[in-house]
């Protein structure tokens, strides 16, 4: 039971981290486009 909760938490955290990194990349790309 506890290992299942730990696994789900780890999965959610990795998804959030990937989403955050993607947001940062798209934001940098937007800034780059604005400076063109």
mmCIF entry with sequence, helices, sheets and N, C-alpha, C, O atoms, coordinates in Angstrom:
data_MODEL
# 
_entry.id   MODEL 
# 
_entity.id                         1 
_entity.type                       polymer 
_entity.pdbx_number_of_molecules   1 
# 
_entity_poly.entity_id                      1 
_entity_poly.type                           'polypeptide(L)' 
_entity_poly.nstd_linkage                   no 
_entity_poly.nstd_monomer                   no 
_entity_poly.pdbx_seq_one_letter_code       
;(UNK)(UNK)(UNK)(UNK)(UNK)(UNK)(UNK)(UNK)(UNK)(UNK)(UNK)(UNK)(UNK)(UNK)(UNK)(UNK)
(UNK)(UNK)(UNK)(UNK)(UNK)(UNK)(UNK)(UNK)(UNK)(UNK)(UNK)(UNK)(UNK)(UNK)(UNK)(UNK)
(UNK)(UNK)(UNK)(UNK)
;
_entity_poly.pdbx_seq_one_letter_code_can   XXXXXXXXXXXXXXXXXXXXXXXXXXXXXXXXXXXX 
_entity_poly.pdbx_strand_id                 A 
# 
loop_
_entity_poly_seq.entity_id 
_entity_poly_seq.num 
_entity_poly_seq.mon_id 
_entity_poly_seq.hetero 
1 1  UNK n 
1 2  UNK n 
1 3  UNK n 
1 4  UNK n 
1 5  UNK n 
1 6  UNK n 
1 7  UNK n 
1 8  UNK n 
1 9  UNK n 
1 10 UNK n 
1 11 UNK n 
1 12 UNK n 
1 13 UNK n 
1 14 UNK n 
1 15 UNK n 
1 16 UNK n 
1 17 UNK n 
1 18 UNK n 
1 19 UNK n 
1 20 UNK n 
1 21 UNK n 
1 22 UNK n 
1 23 UNK n 
1 24 UNK n 
1 25 UNK n 
1 26 UNK n 
1 27 UNK n 
1 28 UNK n 
1 29 UNK n 
1 30 UNK n 
1 31 UNK n 
1 32 UNK n 
1 33 UNK n 
1 34 UNK n 
1 35 UNK n 
1 36 UNK n 
# 
_struct_asym.id          A 
_struct_asym.entity_id   1 
# 
_struct_conf.conf_type_id            HELX_P 
_struct_conf.id                      HELX_P1 
_struct_conf.pdbx_PDB_helix_id       AA1 
_struct_conf.beg_label_comp_id       UNK 
_struct_conf.beg_label_asym_id       A 
_struct_conf.beg_label_seq_id        2 
_struct_conf.pdbx_beg_PDB_ins_code   ? 
_struct_conf.end_label_comp_id       UNK 
_struct_conf.end_label_asym_id       A 
_struct_conf.end_label_seq_id        34 
_struct_conf.pdbx_end_PDB_ins_code   ? 
_struct_conf.beg_auth_comp_id        UNK 
_struct_conf.beg_auth_asym_id        A 
_struct_conf.beg_auth_seq_id         2 
_struct_conf.end_auth_comp_id        UNK 
_struct_conf.end_auth_asym_id        A 
_struct_conf.end_auth_seq_id         34 
_struct_conf.pdbx_PDB_helix_class    1 
_struct_conf.details                 ? 
_struct_conf.pdbx_PDB_helix_length   33 
# 
_struct_conf_type.id          HELX_P 
_struct_conf_type.criteria    ? 
_struct_conf_type.reference   ? 
# 
loop_
_atom_site.group_PDB 
_atom_site.id 
_atom_site.type_symbol 
_atom_site.label_atom_id 
_atom_site.label_alt_id 
_atom_site.label_comp_id 
_atom_site.label_asym_id 
_atom_site.label_entity_id 
_atom_site.label_seq_id 
_atom_site.pdbx_PDB_ins_code 
_atom_site.Cartn_x 
_atom_site.Cartn_y 
_atom_site.Cartn_z 
_atom_site.occupancy 
_atom_site.B_iso_or_equiv 
_atom_site.pdbx_formal_charge 
_atom_site.auth_seq_id 
_atom_site.auth_comp_id 
_atom_site.auth_asym_id 
_atom_site.auth_atom_id 
_atom_site.pdbx_PDB_model_num 
ATOM 1   N N  . UNK A 1 1  ? 0.842  -1.211 0.000   1.00 0.00 ? 1  UNK A N  1 
ATOM 2   C CA . UNK A 1 1  ? 0.000  0.000  0.000   1.00 0.00 ? 1  UNK A CA 1 
ATOM 3   C C  . UNK A 1 1  ? 0.876  1.259  0.000   1.00 0.00 ? 1  UNK A C  1 
ATOM 4   O O  . UNK A 1 1  ? 0.697  2.143  -0.839  1.00 0.00 ? 1  UNK A O  1 
ATOM 5   N N  . UNK A 1 2  ? 1.812  1.336  0.933   1.00 0.00 ? 2  UNK A N  1 
ATOM 6   C CA . UNK A 1 2  ? 2.654  2.537  1.029   1.00 0.00 ? 2  UNK A CA 1 
ATOM 7   C C  . UNK A 1 2  ? 3.546  2.679  -0.194  1.00 0.00 ? 2  UNK A C  1 
ATOM 8   O O  . UNK A 1 2  ? 3.787  3.790  -0.666  1.00 0.00 ? 2  UNK A O  1 
ATOM 9   N N  . UNK A 1 3  ? 4.039  1.548  -0.711  1.00 0.00 ? 3  UNK A N  1 
ATOM 10  C CA . UNK A 1 3  ? 4.899  1.599  -1.899  1.00 0.00 ? 3  UNK A CA 1 
ATOM 11  C C  . UNK A 1 3  ? 4.123  2.109  -3.105  1.00 0.00 ? 3  UNK A C  1 
ATOM 12  O O  . UNK A 1 3  ? 4.678  2.790  -3.967  1.00 0.00 ? 3  UNK A O  1 
ATOM 13  N N  . UNK A 1 4  ? 2.833  1.776  -3.162  1.00 0.00 ? 4  UNK A N  1 
ATOM 14  C CA . UNK A 1 4  ? 1.973  2.238  -4.254  1.00 0.00 ? 4  UNK A CA 1 
ATOM 15  C C  . UNK A 1 4  ? 1.830  3.756  -4.183  1.00 0.00 ? 4  UNK A C  1 
ATOM 16  O O  . UNK A 1 4  ? 1.944  4.439  -5.200  1.00 0.00 ? 4  UNK A O  1 
ATOM 17  N N  . UNK A 1 5  ? 1.583  4.280  -2.996  1.00 0.00 ? 5  UNK A N  1 
ATOM 18  C CA . UNK A 1 5  ? 1.454  5.729  -2.794  1.00 0.00 ? 5  UNK A CA 1 
ATOM 19  C C  . UNK A 1 5  ? 2.757  6.424  -3.174  1.00 0.00 ? 5  UNK A C  1 
ATOM 20  O O  . UNK A 1 5  ? 2.743  7.469  -3.824  1.00 0.00 ? 5  UNK A O  1 
ATOM 21  N N  . UNK A 1 6  ? 3.884  5.841  -2.768  1.00 0.00 ? 6  UNK A N  1 
ATOM 22  C CA . UNK A 1 6  ? 5.205  6.395  -3.076  1.00 0.00 ? 6  UNK A CA 1 
ATOM 23  C C  . UNK A 1 6  ? 5.433  6.429  -4.580  1.00 0.00 ? 6  UNK A C  1 
ATOM 24  O O  . UNK A 1 6  ? 5.945  7.410  -5.119  1.00 0.00 ? 6  UNK A O  1 
ATOM 25  N N  . UNK A 1 7  ? 5.044  5.336  -5.257  1.00 0.00 ? 7  UNK A N  1 
ATOM 26  C CA . UNK A 1 7  ? 5.207  5.244  -6.713  1.00 0.00 ? 7  UNK A CA 1 
ATOM 27  C C  . UNK A 1 7  ? 4.382  6.305  -7.425  1.00 0.00 ? 7  UNK A C  1 
ATOM 28  O O  . UNK A 1 7  ? 4.867  6.963  -8.345  1.00 0.00 ? 7  UNK A O  1 
ATOM 29  N N  . UNK A 1 8  ? 3.122  6.472  -6.993  1.00 0.00 ? 8  UNK A N  1 
ATOM 30  C CA . UNK A 1 8  ? 2.228  7.469  -7.607  1.00 0.00 ? 8  UNK A CA 1 
ATOM 31  C C  . UNK A 1 8  ? 2.778  8.875  -7.379  1.00 0.00 ? 8  UNK A C  1 
ATOM 32  O O  . UNK A 1 8  ? 2.769  9.706  -8.288  1.00 0.00 ? 8  UNK A O  1 
ATOM 33  N N  . UNK A 1 9  ? 3.257  9.139  -6.163  1.00 0.00 ? 9  UNK A N  1 
ATOM 34  C CA . UNK A 1 9  ? 3.820  10.457 -5.844  1.00 0.00 ? 9  UNK A CA 1 
ATOM 35  C C  . UNK A 1 9  ? 5.027  10.749 -6.726  1.00 0.00 ? 9  UNK A C  1 
ATOM 36  O O  . UNK A 1 9  ? 5.173  11.857 -7.242  1.00 0.00 ? 9  UNK A O  1 
ATOM 37  N N  . UNK A 1 10 ? 5.899  9.741  -6.897  1.00 0.00 ? 10 UNK A N  1 
ATOM 38  C CA . UNK A 1 10 ? 7.090  9.889  -7.733  1.00 0.00 ? 10 UNK A CA 1 
ATOM 39  C C  . UNK A 1 10 ? 6.699  10.167 -9.178  1.00 0.00 ? 10 UNK A C  1 
ATOM 40  O O  . UNK A 1 10 ? 7.301  11.008 -9.846  1.00 0.00 ? 10 UNK A O  1 
ATOM 41  N N  . UNK A 1 11 ? 5.685  9.452  -9.651  1.00 0.00 ? 11 UNK A N  1 
ATOM 42  C CA . UNK A 1 11 ? 5.215  9.613  -11.022 1.00 0.00 ? 11 UNK A CA 1 
ATOM 43  C C  . UNK A 1 11 ? 4.667  11.018 -11.240 1.00 0.00 ? 11 UNK A C  1 
ATOM 44  O O  . UNK A 1 11 ? 5.001  11.674 -12.227 1.00 0.00 ? 11 UNK A O  1 
ATOM 45  N N  . UNK A 1 12 ? 3.829  11.477 -10.321 1.00 0.00 ? 12 UNK A N  1 
ATOM 46  C CA . UNK A 1 12 ? 3.237  12.816 -10.416 1.00 0.00 ? 12 UNK A CA 1 
ATOM 47  C C  . UNK A 1 12 ? 4.327  13.886 -10.390 1.00 0.00 ? 12 UNK A C  1 
ATOM 48  O O  . UNK A 1 12 ? 4.286  14.839 -11.168 1.00 0.00 ? 12 UNK A O  1 
ATOM 49  N N  . UNK A 1 13 ? 5.300  13.727 -9.495  1.00 0.00 ? 13 UNK A N  1 
ATOM 50  C CA . UNK A 1 13 ? 6.395  14.694 -9.391  1.00 0.00 ? 13 UNK A CA 1 
ATOM 51  C C  . UNK A 1 13 ? 7.202  14.765 -10.676 1.00 0.00 ? 13 UNK A C  1 
ATOM 52  O O  . UNK A 1 13 ? 7.577  15.851 -11.117 1.00 0.00 ? 13 UNK A O  1 
ATOM 53  N N  . UNK A 1 14 ? 7.475  13.602 -11.284 1.00 0.00 ? 14 UNK A N  1 
ATOM 54  C CA . UNK A 1 14 ? 8.246  13.588 -12.536 1.00 0.00 ? 14 UNK A CA 1 
ATOM 55  C C  . UNK A 1 14 ? 7.468  14.264 -13.660 1.00 0.00 ? 14 UNK A C  1 
ATOM 56  O O  . UNK A 1 14 ? 8.048  14.970 -14.485 1.00 0.00 ? 14 UNK A O  1 
ATOM 57  N N  . UNK A 1 15 ? 6.143  14.045 -13.692 1.00 0.00 ? 15 UNK A N  1 
ATOM 58  C CA . UNK A 1 15 ? 5.298  14.677 -14.715 1.00 0.00 ? 15 UNK A CA 1 
ATOM 59  C C  . UNK A 1 15 ? 5.290  16.196 -14.524 1.00 0.00 ? 15 UNK A C  1 
ATOM 60  O O  . UNK A 1 15 ? 5.405  16.950 -15.490 1.00 0.00 ? 15 UNK A O  1 
ATOM 61  N N  . UNK A 1 16 ? 5.153  16.632 -13.281 1.00 0.00 ? 16 UNK A N  1 
ATOM 62  C CA . UNK A 1 16 ? 5.143  18.067 -12.975 1.00 0.00 ? 16 UNK A CA 1 
ATOM 63  C C  . UNK A 1 16 ? 6.481  18.694 -13.355 1.00 0.00 ? 16 UNK A C  1 
ATOM 64  O O  . UNK A 1 16 ? 6.528  19.782 -13.929 1.00 0.00 ? 16 UNK A O  1 
ATOM 65  N N  . UNK A 1 17 ? 7.578  17.989 -13.026 1.00 0.00 ? 17 UNK A N  1 
ATOM 66  C CA . UNK A 1 17 ? 8.919  18.489 -13.335 1.00 0.00 ? 17 UNK A CA 1 
ATOM 67  C C  . UNK A 1 17 ? 9.103  18.635 -14.844 1.00 0.00 ? 17 UNK A C  1 
ATOM 68  O O  . UNK A 1 17 ? 9.633  19.640 -15.317 1.00 0.00 ? 17 UNK A O  1 
ATOM 69  N N  . UNK A 1 18 ? 8.661  17.620 -15.599 1.00 0.00 ? 18 UNK A N  1 
ATOM 70  C CA . UNK A 1 18 ? 8.775  17.671 -17.059 1.00 0.00 ? 18 UNK A CA 1 
ATOM 71  C C  . UNK A 1 18 ? 7.943  18.814 -17.616 1.00 0.00 ? 18 UNK A C  1 
ATOM 72  O O  . UNK A 1 18 ? 8.379  19.522 -18.524 1.00 0.00 ? 18 UNK A O  1 
ATOM 73  N N  . UNK A 1 19 ? 6.747  18.993 -17.071 1.00 0.00 ? 19 UNK A N  1 
ATOM 74  C CA . UNK A 1 19 ? 5.870  20.069 -17.520 1.00 0.00 ? 19 UNK A CA 1 
ATOM 75  C C  . UNK A 1 19 ? 6.485  21.424 -17.232 1.00 0.00 ? 19 UNK A C  1 
ATOM 76  O O  . UNK A 1 19 ? 6.393  22.341 -18.048 1.00 0.00 ? 19 UNK A O  1 
ATOM 77  N N  . UNK A 1 20 ? 7.122  21.555 -16.054 1.00 0.00 ? 20 UNK A N  1 
ATOM 78  C CA . UNK A 1 20 ? 7.762  22.809 -15.677 1.00 0.00 ? 20 UNK A CA 1 
ATOM 79  C C  . UNK A 1 20 ? 8.931  23.116 -16.601 1.00 0.00 ? 20 UNK A C  1 
ATOM 80  O O  . UNK A 1 20 ? 9.119  24.258 -17.020 1.00 0.00 ? 20 UNK A O  1 
ATOM 81  N N  . UNK A 1 21 ? 9.717  22.087 -16.916 1.00 0.00 ? 21 UNK A N  1 
ATOM 82  C CA . UNK A 1 21 ? 10.854 22.267 -17.833 1.00 0.00 ? 21 UNK A CA 1 
ATOM 83  C C  . UNK A 1 21 ? 10.367 22.667 -19.218 1.00 0.00 ? 21 UNK A C  1 
ATOM 84  O O  . UNK A 1 21 ? 10.967 23.519 -19.875 1.00 0.00 ? 21 UNK A O  1 
ATOM 85  N N  . UNK A 1 22 ? 9.279  22.050 -19.654 1.00 0.00 ? 22 UNK A N  1 
ATOM 86  C CA . UNK A 1 22 ? 8.701  22.384 -20.954 1.00 0.00 ? 22 UNK A CA 1 
ATOM 87  C C  . UNK A 1 22 ? 8.216  23.824 -20.976 1.00 0.00 ? 22 UNK A C  1 
ATOM 88  O O  . UNK A 1 22 ? 8.375  24.527 -21.974 1.00 0.00 ? 22 UNK A O  1 
ATOM 89  N N  . UNK A 1 23 ? 7.619  24.264 -19.859 1.00 0.00 ? 23 UNK A N  1 
ATOM 90  C CA . UNK A 1 23 ? 7.147  25.643 -19.748 1.00 0.00 ? 23 UNK A CA 1 
ATOM 91  C C  . UNK A 1 23 ? 8.313  26.617 -19.851 1.00 0.00 ? 23 UNK A C  1 
ATOM 92  O O  . UNK A 1 23 ? 8.226  27.625 -20.551 1.00 0.00 ? 23 UNK A O  1 
ATOM 93  N N  . UNK A 1 24 ? 9.403  26.314 -19.153 1.00 0.00 ? 24 UNK A N  1 
ATOM 94  C CA . UNK A 1 24 ? 10.588 27.172 -19.189 1.00 0.00 ? 24 UNK A CA 1 
ATOM 95  C C  . UNK A 1 24 ? 11.152 27.265 -20.598 1.00 0.00 ? 24 UNK A C  1 
ATOM 96  O O  . UNK A 1 24 ? 11.539 28.343 -21.049 1.00 0.00 ? 24 UNK A O  1 
ATOM 97  N N  . UNK A 1 25 ? 11.198 26.117 -21.301 1.00 0.00 ? 25 UNK A N  1 
ATOM 98  C CA . UNK A 1 25 ? 11.721 26.093 -22.665 1.00 0.00 ? 25 UNK A CA 1 
ATOM 99  C C  . UNK A 1 25 ? 10.842 26.909 -23.595 1.00 0.00 ? 25 UNK A C  1 
ATOM 100 O O  . UNK A 1 25 ? 11.353 27.691 -24.396 1.00 0.00 ? 25 UNK A O  1 
ATOM 101 N N  . UNK A 1 26 ? 9.525  26.742 -23.504 1.00 0.00 ? 26 UNK A N  1 
ATOM 102 C CA . UNK A 1 26 ? 8.616  27.479 -24.386 1.00 0.00 ? 26 UNK A CA 1 
ATOM 103 C C  . UNK A 1 26 ? 8.656  28.971 -24.065 1.00 0.00 ? 26 UNK A C  1 
ATOM 104 O O  . UNK A 1 26 ? 8.510  29.800 -24.963 1.00 0.00 ? 26 UNK A O  1 
ATOM 105 N N  . UNK A 1 27 ? 8.854  29.322 -22.781 1.00 0.00 ? 27 UNK A N  1 
ATOM 106 C CA . UNK A 1 27 ? 8.958  30.726 -22.395 1.00 0.00 ? 27 UNK A CA 1 
ATOM 107 C C  . UNK A 1 27 ? 10.214 31.352 -22.998 1.00 0.00 ? 27 UNK A C  1 
ATOM 108 O O  . UNK A 1 27 ? 10.172 32.465 -23.521 1.00 0.00 ? 27 UNK A O  1 
ATOM 109 N N  . UNK A 1 28 ? 11.336 30.623 -22.919 1.00 0.00 ? 28 UNK A N  1 
ATOM 110 C CA . UNK A 1 28 ? 12.587 31.107 -23.512 1.00 0.00 ? 28 UNK A CA 1 
ATOM 111 C C  . UNK A 1 28 ? 12.433 31.272 -25.016 1.00 0.00 ? 28 UNK A C  1 
ATOM 112 O O  . UNK A 1 28 ? 12.941 32.231 -25.596 1.00 0.00 ? 28 UNK A O  1 
ATOM 113 N N  . UNK A 1 29 ? 11.730 30.333 -25.648 1.00 0.00 ? 29 UNK A N  1 
ATOM 114 C CA . UNK A 1 29 ? 11.501 30.395 -27.092 1.00 0.00 ? 29 UNK A CA 1 
ATOM 115 C C  . UNK A 1 29 ? 10.653 31.613 -27.449 1.00 0.00 ? 29 UNK A C  1 
ATOM 116 O O  . UNK A 1 29 ? 10.914 32.284 -28.447 1.00 0.00 ? 29 UNK A O  1 
ATOM 117 N N  . UNK A 1 30 ? 9.633  31.898 -26.626 1.00 0.00 ? 30 UNK A N  1 
ATOM 118 C CA . UNK A 1 30 ? 8.778  33.069 -26.843 1.00 0.00 ? 30 UNK A CA 1 
ATOM 119 C C  . UNK A 1 30 ? 9.587  34.355 -26.723 1.00 0.00 ? 30 UNK A C  1 
ATOM 120 O O  . UNK A 1 30 ? 9.438  35.264 -27.540 1.00 0.00 ? 30 UNK A O  1 
ATOM 121 N N  . UNK A 1 31 ? 10.439 34.430 -25.711 1.00 0.00 ? 31 UNK A N  1 
ATOM 122 C CA . UNK A 1 31 ? 11.298 35.606 -25.514 1.00 0.00 ? 31 UNK A CA 1 
ATOM 123 C C  . UNK A 1 31 ? 12.222 35.778 -26.717 1.00 0.00 ? 31 UNK A C  1 
ATOM 124 O O  . UNK A 1 31 ? 12.440 36.891 -27.195 1.00 0.00 ? 31 UNK A O  1 
ATOM 125 N N  . UNK A 1 32 ? 12.764 34.649 -27.201 1.00 0.00 ? 32 UNK A N  1 
ATOM 126 C CA . UNK A 1 32 ? 13.645 34.671 -28.375 1.00 0.00 ? 32 UNK A CA 1 
ATOM 127 C C  . UNK A 1 32 ? 12.903 35.196 -29.596 1.00 0.00 ? 32 UNK A C  1 
ATOM 128 O O  . UNK A 1 32 ? 13.452 35.991 -30.360 1.00 0.00 ? 32 UNK A O  1 
ATOM 129 N N  . UNK A 1 33 ? 11.663 34.762 -29.788 1.00 0.00 ? 33 UNK A N  1 
ATOM 130 C CA . UNK A 1 33 ? 10.859 35.219 -30.923 1.00 0.00 ? 33 UNK A CA 1 
ATOM 131 C C  . UNK A 1 33 ? 10.570 36.712 -30.830 1.00 0.00 ? 33 UNK A C  1 
ATOM 132 O O  . UNK A 1 33 ? 10.568 37.412 -31.842 1.00 0.00 ? 33 UNK A O  1 
ATOM 133 N N  . UNK A 1 34 ? 10.326 37.200 -29.616 1.00 0.00 ? 34 UNK A N  1 
ATOM 134 C CA . UNK A 1 34 ? 10.014 38.620 -29.430 1.00 0.00 ? 34 UNK A CA 1 
ATOM 135 C C  . UNK A 1 34 ? 11.213 39.502 -29.764 1.00 0.00 ? 34 UNK A C  1 
ATOM 136 O O  . UNK A 1 34 ? 11.044 40.639 -30.205 1.00 0.00 ? 34 UNK A O  1 
ATOM 137 N N  . UNK A 1 35 ? 12.424 38.982 -29.556 1.00 0.00 ? 35 UNK A N  1 
ATOM 138 C CA . UNK A 1 35 ? 13.632 39.774 -29.811 1.00 0.00 ? 35 UNK A CA 1 
ATOM 139 C C  . UNK A 1 35 ? 14.041 39.777 -31.274 1.00 0.00 ? 35 UNK A C  1 
ATOM 140 O O  . UNK A 1 35 ? 14.954 40.511 -31.654 1.00 0.00 ? 35 UNK A O  1 
ATOM 141 N N  . UNK A 1 36 ? 13.383 38.971 -32.106 1.00 0.00 ? 36 UNK A N  1 
ATOM 142 C CA . UNK A 1 36 ? 13.724 38.922 -33.534 1.00 0.00 ? 36 UNK A CA 1 
ATOM 143 C C  . UNK A 1 36 ? 13.263 40.179 -34.253 1.00 0.00 ? 36 UNK A C  1 
ATOM 144 O O  . UNK A 1 36 ? 13.467 40.308 -35.460 1.00 0.00 ? 36 UNK A O  1 
# 
